[in-house]
Amino acid sequence: MFALAAAAATLGLASTAVAGPYRRAPTLSIDVTAPESAKSVDEMTVTAIVTNTGSEPVKVLKAGSVLDSDLPTRSFFVNKGDSKVDFSGVKISLAMDKLTENNYVTIQPGSSVNATHDLSSLYNFEGAGAGDFSIEPVTWFQVPDVAANKVKSISDFSKVEVQANSATVSLSGDLSRRALAMKRAEDACDDSSKSGFIDSSYTEAKELATTASDYIGSNSDSDLLTSYFGSNSASDVADVFDAVAGENDSSRTLNCNDEANACSDGVIAYTIISTTNIYFCDIFFDEVETTELCSGTTVNERNIRGGTTLHELTHALSDTEDVGYGCQADQELSDSEMISNADNFNCFSTQVYADTQC
């Protein structure tokens, strides 16, 4: 594995939440089942049962939902009392135009679909200590408004929020942290072409962050800033960009090998939260350099490699989430969602570049 020094490449990866206008979906419900007590974190297995009580089939995107049990993403919020338990799985970034039928599940009328999740390596139970843990599911799904093979962006989905219960588990005994299942470690990127591509994207990410921070310093009340970050303070937004611009952690690695087996359909890259090491999937290497914003590529296409790298670095450095994907959808989020959503920083920074550097 190679470490990224100040002049080398670094990224962070997104967890899969996507955004659009909410609509209530009364025909779906989530039932969470878990053991009442557990003597080891190995017993922290939770099943989500999603039931369609309506008269029509419902097709949903699995990513970022309780039905996403194939990848070690966050499908639940785990708390001990009033304190959240740190998530240590992966955050992934999706290319919406690269999704296939494997990314979806259809729930027939009167039927249920189950997904079982092993939480032992996804949350830091050791750090939280023994006690009672509440497990609350992510309560929304993305429903495509067009045929799956016609999906091009997040605007082709509606976000539906559903009713759900939670579960409580009394955990004691062996709380030691479990490691994510990984392939044998390999060189971070032994492909010189991919390594150079990653290095360039890292440099461009830091340049985008610097340009965005400078813009905020001179335009703290601009319509552009408000459209992406609402009433959040300009200094709070600038702090996130400044962290990317100043990133110099030589222990963080940037990888082109899929060590967590997470490069499934549509996944651009992912970060393992416990280490903040970044892993890039093949479709990342189809993205373009920042200067393409001046010659035909649009901000809304979200295919700027530096923007992706910046997006992921905000996960690693500022613990941002993936509340939504898509520049238009990002502007429809609440103020609290905007400041925590990695894609808002991606879209804002690339728009600033297009407006001021082209």
C-alpha positions in Angstrom: 0.0 0.0 0.0 1.3 3.5 -0.7 0.6 6.4 1.5 -0.3 9.7 0.1 2.0 12.5 1.1 1.1 16.2 0.6 1.8 16.0 -3.1 0.2 12.6 -3.6 -3.4 11.6 -4.1 -6.1 11.1 -1.5 -9.9 10.7 -1.7 -12.9 9.8 0.4 -15.9 7.8 -0.6 -19.5 8.4 -0.3 -22.1 6.5 1.5 -25.1 5.9 -0.7 -27.9 8.2 0.1 -29.6 10.0 -2.8 -32.0 12.9 -2.7 -35.0 14.3 -4.3 -38.4 15.6 -3.2 -39.8 13.4 -0.4 -43.2 11.8 -1.0 -45.0 9.6 1.5 -45.3 5.9 0.5 -47.9 4.3 2.7 -47.8 1.0 0.9 -44.3 0.1 2.2 -43.3 -0.6 5.8 -40.1 -1.8 7.5 -40.1 -4.2 10.4 -36.8 -4.6 12.2 -36.0 -7.8 14.1 -33.0 -8.4 16.3 -32.2 -10.5 19.4 -33.3 -9.0 22.7 -29.8 -9.6 24.2 -26.4 -10.6 22.8 -23.3 -11.9 24.6 -21.0 -10.9 21.7 -20.9 -8.4 18.9 -21.0 -11.5 16.6 -24.6 -11.9 17.6 -25.5 -8.4 16.4 -27.4 -9.6 13.4 -30.4 -7.6 12.3 -33.1 -8.4 9.7 -35.1 -5.8 7.9 -38.4 -6.9 6.5 -39.9 -4.6 3.9 -43.6 -5.2 3.1 -45.7 -3.9 0.3 -49.3 -3.6 1.5 -50.5 -1.9 -1.6 -52.0 -3.3 -4.8 -49.2 -2.4 -7.2 -45.5 -3.6 -7.4 -43.0 -1.2 -6.0 -39.5 -1.0 -7.4 -36.8 0.5 -5.2 -33.1 1.2 -5.4 -31.2 -0.9 -2.9 -28.3 1.4 -2.4 -28.4 3.3 0.9 -31.5 1.5 2.1 -32.2 -1.3 4.5 -32.2 -3.7 1.5 -28.6 -3.0 0.8 -27.1 -6.0 2.7 -24.6 -6.8 -0.1 -22.3 -3.9 0.8 -21.1 -2.8 4.2 -22.9 0.6 4.0 -25.0 2.3 6.7 -28.6 1.0 6.7 -29.2 1.7 10.3 -28.6 4.4 12.9 -27.3 2.8 16.2 -27.5 4.7 19.5 -26.6 3.9 23.1 -28.8 6.2 25.1 -28.5 9.7 23.6 -25.1 8.9 22.0 -24.7 7.6 18.5 -22.4 4.7 17.9 -19.7 5.5 15.4 -20.2 3.8 12.0 -17.0 2.1 10.7 -18.2 0.6 7.4 -17.9 2.2 3.9 -19.4 5.2 2.1 -19.8 4.7 -1.6 -20.3 7.0 -4.5 -22.8 6.0 -7.2 -22.8 6.9 -10.9 -26.5 7.1 -11.5 -26.2 6.5 -15.3 -24.3 3.2 -14.7 -26.9 1.5 -12.6 -28.2 -2.0 -13.7 -31.2 -4.2 -12.7 -28.9 -5.6 -10.0 -29.2 -2.3 -8.2 -32.9 -2.7 -7.7 -35.5 -4.9 -6.1 -39.2 -5.1 -6.9 -41.6 -5.8 -4.0 -44.8 -7.4 -5.2 -48.2 -6.5 -3.7 -48.8 -8.3 -0.4 -45.2 -9.6 -0.4 -42.1 -8.9 1.7 -38.4 -8.8 1.0 -35.9 -9.5 3.7 -32.3 -8.4 4.2 -30.1 -9.6 7.0 -27.2 -7.4 8.2 -24.2 -8.3 10.3 -23.5 -5.2 12.3 -20.5 -6.6 14.2 -17.8 -4.8 12.0 -19.9 -1.8 10.9 -20.3 0.0 14.3 -17.8 0.6 17.1 -19.6 -1.2 19.9 -16.3 -1.6 21.8 -15.9 2.2 22.1 -19.5 2.5 23.2 -19.3 -0.1 25.9 -21.9 -2.6 27.1 -25.5 -1.6 27.4 -28.7 -1.2 25.5 -28.5 -0.2 21.9 -31.4 1.1 19.8 -31.3 0.2 16.1 -33.3 2.4 13.8 -33.4 1.7 10.1 -33.0 4.2 7.3 -36.6 5.0 6.5 -36.6 6.1 2.9 -36.2 4.5 -0.5 -35.4 5.8 -4.0 -38.1 4.9 -6.5 -37.3 5.3 -10.2 -39.8 7.4 -12.1 -38.6 6.0 -15.4 -37.5 2.6 -16.7 -34.3 1.4 -15.1 -32.4 1.5 -18.4 -33.5 5.2 -18.8 -32.1 6.5 -15.5 -29.6 9.2 -16.1 -29.5 11.2 -12.9 -31.1 11.5 -9.4 -33.8 13.6 -10.9 -35.2 10.4 -12.4 -36.1 9.2 -8.8 -38.5 10.1 -6.2 -37.6 9.7 -2.5 -40.3 8.0 -0.5 -40.4 7.8 3.3 -41.9 4.8 4.9 -43.1 3.7 8.4 -40.7 1.6 10.4 -40.1 0.3 13.9 -36.8 0.1 15.7 -35.2 -2.7 17.8 -33.3 -2.6 21.1 -30.5 -5.1 21.9 -28.9 -5.5 25.3 -25.2 -6.2 24.5 -22.6 -7.5 26.9 -19.6 -9.8 26.9 -17.2 -9.7 23.9 -17.4 -6.2 22.5 -14.0 -6.2 20.7 -14.0 -4.6 17.3 -14.3 -6.8 14.3 -12.6 -6.1 11.1 -14.3 -5.7 7.8 -13.9 -8.7 5.5 -11.1 -7.7 3.2 -9.1 -9.3 0.4 -5.4 -9.7 1.0 -3.8 -6.3 1.0 -2.0 -5.4 -2.2 -0.1 -2.4 -3.5 -2.4 0.6 -3.4 -2.2 1.0 -7.2 0.4 -0.9 -9.2 -1.1 0.4 -12.5 1.0 3.5 -13.4 -1.7 4.9 -15.6 -4.4 4.7 -12.9 -1.9 5.9 -10.3 -1.2 9.0 -12.3 -4.9 9.6 -12.9 -5.5 9.5 -9.2 -2.6 11.8 -8.4 -4.0 14.3 -10.9 -7.5 14.1 -9.4 -6.1 14.8 -6.0 -4.2 17.9 -7.1 -7.3 19.1 -8.9 -9.5 18.5 -5.8 -7.2 20.6 -3.7 -7.3 23.4 -6.3 -11.1 23.2 -6.5 -11.2 23.5 -2.7 -8.9 26.5 -2.6 -10.9 28.3 -5.4 -14.1 27.6 -3.6 -12.8 28.9 -0.2 -11.4 32.0 -1.8 -14.8 32.6 -3.5 -16.6 32.3 -0.2 -14.2 34.8 1.4 -15.2 37.4 -1.2 -18.8 36.4 -1.8 -20.2 35.3 1.6 -23.7 36.5 0.7 -23.8 35.3 -2.9 -26.9 33.6 -4.3 -24.7 30.6 -5.4 -23.5 30.0 -1.8 -27.1 30.3 -0.5 -28.4 27.9 -3.2 -26.1 25.1 -2.0 -25.8 25.8 1.7 -28.9 27.8 2.7 -28.5 29.8 5.9 -25.4 27.9 7.1 -22.5 30.3 8.0 -20.0 31.0 5.2 -17.2 30.2 7.6 -18.5 26.7 8.4 -18.7 26.0 4.7 -15.2 27.4 4.1 -13.8 25.3 6.9 -14.7 22.1 5.0 -13.0 23.3 1.8 -10.0 24.5 3.8 -9.6 21.0 5.3 -9.4 19.6 1.8 -7.1 22.3 0.5 -4.7 21.6 3.4 -4.9 17.8 3.5 -1.5 16.3 4.1 -2.1 13.0 6.0 0.7 10.7 4.8 -0.9 7.7 6.4 -4.1 7.8 4.3 -3.9 5.5 1.3 -5.5 5.8 -2.1 -6.2 2.5 -3.8 -7.2 1.2 -7.2 -7.7 -2.3 -5.9 -11.2 -3.4 -4.6 -10.1 -4.8 -1.3 -13.6 -4.6 0.3 -15.3 -6.2 -2.7 -17.6 -3.1 -2.9 -17.1 -2.1 -6.6 -20.5 -3.4 -7.6 -22.7 -1.9 -10.4 -22.7 1.9 -10.4 -20.1 2.3 -7.6 -17.4 4.9 -8.5 -15.4 4.6 -5.3 -15.6 4.0 -1.6 -13.9 4.9 1.7 -13.5 2.7 4.7 -14.6 5.0 7.5 -12.5 3.4 10.2 -9.3 4.1 8.3 -10.4 6.8 5.8 -8.5 4.9 3.2 -10.0 5.3 -0.3 -10.7 2.7 -3.0 -11.5 3.6 -6.6 -13.6 1.5 -8.9 -13.1 1.2 -12.7 -15.7 3.7 -13.7 -13.9 6.5 -11.8 -11.2 6.4 -14.5 -13.8 7.5 -17.1 -14.1 10.9 -15.4 -12.5 14.0 -16.8 -10.2 16.7 -15.7 -11.5 20.0 -14.3 -10.6 22.1 -17.3 -13.3 20.2 -19.3 -15.8 22.4 -17.5 -14.5 25.1 -19.9 -15.1 23.1 -23.0 -18.5 21.4 -22.9 -18.8 19.3 -19.8 -21.4 20.6 -17.4 -21.4 20.8 -13.6 -24.7 18.8 -13.6 -22.9 15.8 -15.2 -20.9 15.3 -12.0 -18.1 13.6 -13.9 -15.2 15.8 -12.9 -12.5 13.7 -11.3 -11.3 16.4 -9.0 -14.9 17.0 -7.8 -15.3 13.3 -7.0 -12.0 13.4 -5.1 -13.1 16.5 -3.2 -16.4 14.9 -2.4 -14.7 11.9 -1.0 -12.1 13.9 1.0 -14.9 15.7 2.7 -16.0 12.3 4.0 -12.5 11.5 5.3 -11.8 14.9 6.8 -15.1 16.4 7.8 -17.3 13.3 8.2 -19.8 14.4 5.7 -22.6 12.1 4.6 -24.4 11.3 1.4 -27.8 12.7 1.9 -28.2 13.3 -1.8 -26.6 13.1 -5.2 -27.2 15.5 -8.1 -26.6 19.2 -8.2 -30.3 20.2 -8.6 -31.4 17.8 -5.9 -28.6 19.1 -3.6 -30.2 22.6 -3.7 -33.6 21.2 -2.5 -32.2 19.8 0.8 -32.8 21.4 4.2 -30.1 23.6 5.6 -28.9 20.9 8.0 -28.7 18.4 5.2 -26.9 20.8 2.9 -23.9 21.3 5.2 -23.5 17.6 5.9 -23.9 16.4 2.3 -20.7 15.8 0.4 -22.2 16.3 -3.0 -23.1 19.9 -2.2 -19.4 20.6 -1.8 -18.6 18.8 -5.1 -21.3 20.7 -7.1 -20.6 24.1 -5.5 -16.8 23.9 -6.1 -17.2 22.9 -9.7 -19.8 25.6 -10.3 -17.4 28.2 -8.8 -14.7 26.9 -11.1 -16.9 27.1 -14.2 -18.1 30.6 -13.2 -14.7 32.1 -12.3 -12.0 30.2 -14.2 -13.4 29.6 -17.6 
